[in-house]
Amino acid sequence: MARSTMRDISRVTGFSVFTVSRALSGGDGVSEQSREQIIKAARELGYVVNRAAQELRRAKRDTVAIITASTSNSYYLDLMAGIQRALDPSEWTVIVGDVAVNGAYDARLEARMIQRLIESRTAGVISALTLQPEHAELLAKWDIPVVFVDSSPPPEAAHFPSVTTNNHKASMMVGQHLAGHGYKNWLFLVYPAKWSSRFGRESGLRDAASIAGANLVVLETANDSASARETLAQYLDDHAKPPHVLIAGNNPLLLGAMGLLKDRGIQVPGDMAVVAYDEFAWSTLTDPSITVLNEDSEEIGRRAAVMLREIIDGQEAAGRKGQSQSPVYVPEHRQQVSARLMLRRSCGCLESGRETAKGSSFQAA
């Protein structure tokens, strides 16, 4: 005869498996009447609690998951370096899951990953993508804290912790610099709206273009270098004159764009200036060196990890006192890191070849 499971109890009582689990393990959030009904059904079905599994769930959790959205972006490499710097590798295990392999977001992959993180009792999550609202809610139900980086929390979970950039102000900074060069035709090559940083970056450039009397064209592409190359090629083929400046939304899009410009013999910055978002290790080694908006993703990662550790420590302290272990979020858990505009030759600056990285006068809080 097959053993009874919590699903059997759920089917008989009408309660969710989550509620059945909480009731049988003595967790909070279940009324006494409901708990008695569930326990009675469990007894009648001959359900036996797996104490070993319960002890495993109660054991100290020391794994943190990082959810990224296309690891081909150098932004994530620096982000993870900051996270590892803040989490002692001898105490914490950091795992990485990509829900946008090759730049293509996969909702089913996100759902499967969230399920696996819950099953493995992950201590906490740092997400570089705005999760589906139901997934943020599910993690909350299982007392797994989430800190969002780069992208914002879903509107339904706006109180969740986040460490981000004020992308609108940062993009205004970029636009003001382009206006100073006298560029009037701007082309913004950008990834889809699933990545929420898109909105602040676009709105900041639109406002800066309006103030400068410049024309901004927003050209959306899939979030990978091959698509960026193809999308930009089609645009250039359809327009007799190239834009004065190309603004690449991130590293993969910049890579695709620069490959196309090189193959077509388009000189940077002589024929077209180029500016990009997000610093990368070899930005000063290209010819010309690339002007970028540096969001300091390593610092964002470090802060996110420190924040997550504090929240997890608070949960463990509450558990020792027999209190609820639901993560506690406070206003201080929503932070923004300053961005700097790193001026190099690709935007038309410093044509003598003398490169520098100026940012102090371009701080965006």
Buried (B, 14 or more C-beta within 10 A) or exposed (E): EEEBEBEBBBBBBEBEEBBBBBBBEEBEEBEEEBBEBBBEBBEEBEBEEEEEEBEEEEEEBEBBBBBBBBBBBBBBBBBBEBBBBBBEEEEBBBEEBBBBBBBBBBEEBBBEBBEEBBEEBBBBBBBBBBBBEEBBEBBBBBBBBBBBBBBBBBEEBEEBBBBBBBBBBBBBBBBBBBBEBEBBBBBBBBBBEBBBBBEBBBBBBBBBBEEBEBEBEBBBBBBBBBBBBBBBBEBBEEEEEBBBBBBBBBBBBBBBBBBBBEEEEBEBBEEBBBBBBBBBEEBBEBEBBBBBBBBBBBBBBBBBBBBBBBBBEBBEEBBEEEEBBBBEBEEEBBBBBBBBBBBBBBBBBBEEEEBEBBBEEBEBE
